[in-house]
Amino acid sequence: KAVHEVALTEIAFVVLDNVSLEIVDKKSWLIKPYHSDLIYDPKAAEASNITKEMCEEYGEDIKLVFKEILAMIKKNKRGSKKPILAGQNIIKFDLEFIENLFEYCGQDIYKHFDSEVFDTMIWSRYRWPEEGKHNLAVIAERSGLEHTQAHRALPDTIITANIVSQMISNFRGN
């Protein structure tokens, strides 16, 4: 189970202003091992180049990171509506980590976020139905965006935010 058994090694949040669709805040954290029985998936380490040793040396305490995430949400909240989570393949992968992070830290994620989640992979399938691939690098290329440092949380989250911004702008008729 993500976070409880499989280690959360890195997390990033990027905030888009819901009117201008510009990035107004961003932050990433490496997570220090938070209990001794965590599974560190070698495939994940290979893809991200993040080792358990890096997390031990440079990581931050998961509960302190969680408090910073809550502060970021509060700082960037506009009006009475809850923010919406968005991500690349978020529904099938990252959402479990995010939901379980909140659970691990004793909070209900949907107290802080809307239950609707935007997934750029799904949007890409609607936007380019004739195309076979819908991974982040391909969607970025189709969107005219350069994607560097793949599989690291902050660069992936920034490029995803830019894709979300473009897609919402298109939905709005721009």
Backbone torsions as a table, in degrees:
resi	resn	phi	psi	omega
1	LYS	NA	127.7	-178.5
2	ALA	-53.6	138.1	-179.8
3	VAL	74.9	-49.0	-178.4
4	HIS	-72.5	-39.0	-179.4
5	GLU	-118.0	-44.5	178.1
6	VAL	-91.7	125.5	-173.1
7	ALA	-63.0	137.2	165.6
8	LEU	-87.2	116.1	-176.0
9	THR	-101.7	-29.9	-177.6
10	GLU	-153.7	144.9	177.1
11	ILE	-146.1	147.3	177.7
12	ALA	-140.2	148.1	172.8
13	PHE	-129.7	137.7	174.6
14	VAL	-126.5	134.6	-178.1
15	VAL	-109.2	126.2	172.9
16	LEU	-100.5	135.0	170.9
17	ASP	-68.7	131.7	-173.4
18	ASN	-74.9	-9.1	177.1
19	VAL	-100.4	-56.8	-176.6
20	SER	-78.9	-19.7	-176.5
21	LEU	62.2	24.3	176.4
22	GLU	-94.5	149.9	174.1
23	ILE	-71.1	124.1	-178.5
24	VAL	-114.2	-10.4	178.8
25	ASP	-161.5	149.6	177.7
26	LYS	-161.3	148.3	180.0
27	LYS	-165.3	146.8	173.5
28	SER	-136.4	157.1	-178.4
29	TRP	-141.6	139.6	162.5
30	LEU	-85.9	144.2	-175.6
31	ILE	-108.4	123.3	176.0
32	LYS	-65.7	141.5	176.2
33	PRO	-51.3	130.4	-172.0
34	TYR	-110.9	-6.0	162.9
35	HIS	-160.1	162.0	-166.7
36	SER	-75.5	-18.3	-175.1
37	ASP	-98.2	14.8	-177.4
38	LEU	-67.0	143.8	175.9
39	ILE	-94.3	125.6	174.6
40	TYR	-107.4	104.9	-174.8
41	ASP	-69.2	120.8	179.6
42	PRO	-61.1	-32.6	178.4
43	LYS	-66.4	-39.6	178.1
44	ALA	-66.1	-41.6	179.2
45	ALA	-63.6	-38.7	178.9
46	GLU	-65.5	-42.2	-178.5
47	ALA	-69.1	-42.0	-174.0
48	SER	-95.2	-16.1	-172.9
49	ASN	62.7	27.3	176.5
50	ILE	-107.1	118.9	179.7
51	THR	-100.7	162.5	174.9
52	LYS	-58.6	-38.3	179.8
53	GLU	-62.9	-39.1	176.0
54	MET	-61.9	-42.4	179.7
55	CYS	-64.3	-39.4	178.9
56	GLU	-65.0	-41.5	-176.0
57	GLU	-79.3	-43.3	-172.0
58	TYR	-111.0	-8.2	-175.1
59	GLY	-71.7	161.9	177.6
60	GLU	-113.5	155.5	179.5
61	ASP	-60.2	131.7	-175.2
62	ILE	-59.4	-36.9	-179.3
63	LYS	-70.6	-35.7	177.1
64	LEU	-70.5	-39.3	175.9
65	VAL	-60.7	-43.8	179.8
66	PHE	-59.4	-42.8	177.7
67	LYS	-61.9	-38.3	177.5
68	GLU	-66.1	-38.3	177.5
69	ILE	-62.7	-45.4	178.2
70	LEU	-61.8	-40.1	178.3
71	ALA	-64.4	-38.3	178.4
72	MET	-64.4	-42.1	177.9
73	ILE	-61.6	-48.1	-178.2
74	LYS	-63.0	-44.5	-178.2
75	LYS	-60.5	-35.0	-173.9
76	ASN	-102.3	5.6	-179.8
77	LYS	-70.9	134.9	178.4
78	ARG	-124.1	122.3	177.5
79	GLY	72.0	-160.6	-174.8
80	SER	-94.8	-9.2	-177.9
81	LYS	-80.6	145.1	177.5
82	LYS	-78.1	148.7	176.1
83	PRO	-67.3	158.8	-179.4
84	ILE	-109.7	130.4	174.3
85	LEU	-75.3	140.1	175.8
86	ALA	-139.2	149.1	178.4
87	GLY	-173.0	170.5	176.6
88	GLN	-88.9	117.4	-177.3
89	ASN	58.0	30.0	-175.9
90	ILE	-63.4	-37.3	-175.1
91	ILE	-66.1	-39.8	-177.3
92	LYS	-89.5	-11.9	-176.0
93	PHE	-133.8	-72.2	-170.0
94	ASP	-67.5	-30.5	-176.7
95	LEU	-57.9	-39.6	178.5
96	GLU	-60.6	-41.0	178.4
97	PHE	-65.4	-43.5	-177.9
98	ILE	-67.8	-47.0	178.1
99	GLU	-58.8	-43.8	-177.7
100	ASN	-73.4	-27.4	172.5
101	LEU	-61.3	-47.5	179.0
102	PHE	-62.1	-44.6	178.6
103	GLU	-61.5	-45.8	179.8
104	TYR	-58.2	-34.2	-178.9
105	CYS	-94.0	12.0	172.0
106	GLY	79.0	23.6	-179.0
107	GLN	-126.2	153.5	172.2
108	ASP	-91.3	119.1	-177.8
109	ILE	-56.1	-35.4	-174.2
110	TYR	-81.4	2.6	166.4
111	LYS	-77.0	-24.9	-175.0
112	HIS	-108.5	-27.4	-178.0
113	PHE	-124.2	151.2	172.7
114	ASP	-62.4	150.5	-179.4
115	SER	-75.2	-15.6	175.7
116	GLU	-76.6	137.0	-179.7
117	VAL	-126.9	132.9	178.1
118	PHE	-95.7	129.0	180.0
119	ASP	-119.6	115.0	-176.6
120	THR	-66.1	-24.1	176.7
121	MET	-65.5	-42.9	178.1
122	ILE	-66.4	-44.6	178.4
123	TRP	-59.6	-39.5	-179.9
124	SER	-62.8	-38.2	179.1
125	ARG	-64.8	-33.0	175.3
126	TYR	-75.2	-39.4	-176.8
127	ARG	-71.1	-41.5	-177.6
128	TRP	-126.3	67.9	-174.3
129	PRO	-64.9	-23.5	-178.1
130	GLU	-80.9	-12.4	-177.5
131	GLU	-87.6	148.1	-177.8
132	GLY	-89.8	-33.3	-176.5
133	LYS	-102.4	142.3	179.9
134	HIS	-140.1	34.8	176.3
135	ASN	-80.1	171.1	-172.9
136	LEU	-60.8	-44.2	-178.8
137	ALA	-61.5	-41.9	-179.2
138	VAL	-68.3	-44.2	179.4
139	ILE	-63.7	-41.3	177.8
140	ALA	-59.6	-46.3	179.6
141	GLU	-60.9	-45.4	178.7
142	ARG	-62.4	-28.3	-178.7
143	SER	-88.7	-0.1	179.6
144	GLY	77.7	23.6	-178.1
145	LEU	-111.3	142.4	177.4
146	GLU	-89.2	128.8	-178.8
147	HIS	-113.1	113.3	177.6
148	THR	-117.8	162.8	178.4
149	GLN	56.2	50.1	179.1
150	ALA	-59.1	146.8	175.9
151	HIS	72.9	16.9	167.4
152	ARG	-109.1	142.0	-168.2
153	ALA	-59.0	-52.0	-174.0
154	LEU	-68.7	-49.0	177.9
155	PRO	-60.3	-40.1	177.4
156	ASP	-63.8	-39.1	-178.3
157	THR	-71.9	-37.6	177.3
158	ILE	-64.8	-46.6	-179.4
159	ILE	-64.6	-38.3	177.1
160	THR	-63.5	-42.2	178.0
161	ALA	-60.9	-39.9	178.3
162	ASN	-66.5	-37.2	175.9
163	ILE	-65.7	-45.7	177.7
164	VAL	-57.9	-45.2	179.5
165	SER	-57.9	-46.9	178.7
166	GLN	-62.4	-44.2	-178.2
167	MET	-65.0	-42.8	178.1
168	ILE	-65.0	-41.2	177.1
169	SER	-58.7	-42.1	176.0
170	ASN	-64.1	-41.8	177.7
171	PHE	-59.3	-34.6	-178.2
172	ARG	-79.7	-1.5	176.8
173	GLY	90.4	11.4	179.2
174	ASN	-86.2	NA	NA
